[in-house]
Amino acid sequence: MSDFKTAGDLTSMFAQIKELPKTPCVRCGTVYRGKEDGFVCSDCIEKAKNKKQEEVNKNKRINYLIVNSFIPKRYITAAFKPFNSVQKEVAYYLVDNFSKRPLDTSRDMLIMGNMGTGKTYLSCAFALEMMSRKQINVKYTTEQEIVSLFTRKEFKQLNILKNAQILIVDEVGKRRDTPEWLKIEFEELLSYRFNEMKPTLYLTNLIENDFYMAIGERMTDRLRETDVMKFVFDGDSLRGRG
């Protein structure tokens, strides 16, 4: 028997197709013929696949930023939850200064206070928020580490710090016996960031005048000119509290 379809056969077949139920895609609503309820069209399947891959890529990017942020292990799970009124004020300003405006218009910040008052914890917690929510390249370091990098001539690592979108420099002024040439190199790194309009967050246990002595006259003039935002974490140490 021949499988050849006559014109009449084709007409009948097309008529049957037209009578098949029309069912919309459950995601986009586009109507298709002959599909069962609850089906998802190929376009929506492809979009979902692409979205899933974008999420995978985003998570990889966040993980890369966090792993390479140099945030100390002790603070790598820090939660951005201010403890007291001063911390709440600083947290609000951190968000406003770095999240709600272009980074090249953000102001440098100076957080002063005694040991254990939460300067490092809150700053690292905020860095983690910036990396997780906005994939901003934030680096953490200390003055001592910067000086050590110069001493060891690890210029690649220094360039990474110099070009971070946001740089947290902790323990500024802690070391008092730094040779003059290393103080100049430290100042040069800070000056580079200043000139390239890359915001820096300074943390120190020193009072304001001693801090300015630690960063040098040139950087002092520049920070004063741009009206660096200053906060003081006073009170007793928070370490050991529940």
Secondary structure, DSSP 8 states (H G I E B T S, - for coil): ------HHHHHHHHHHHHHS-EEE-TTT--EEES--TT---HHHHHHHHHHHHHHHHHHHHHHHHHHTS---GGGTT------SHHHHHHHHHHHHHHHSS-GGG---EEEEE-TTSSHHHHHHHHHHHHHHHH---EEEEEHHHHHHHHHHT-HHHHHHHHT-SEEEEESTT--S---HHHHHHHHHHHHHHHHTT--EEEEESS-HHHHHHHH-HHHHHHHHHTT-EEEEE-SS--TT--
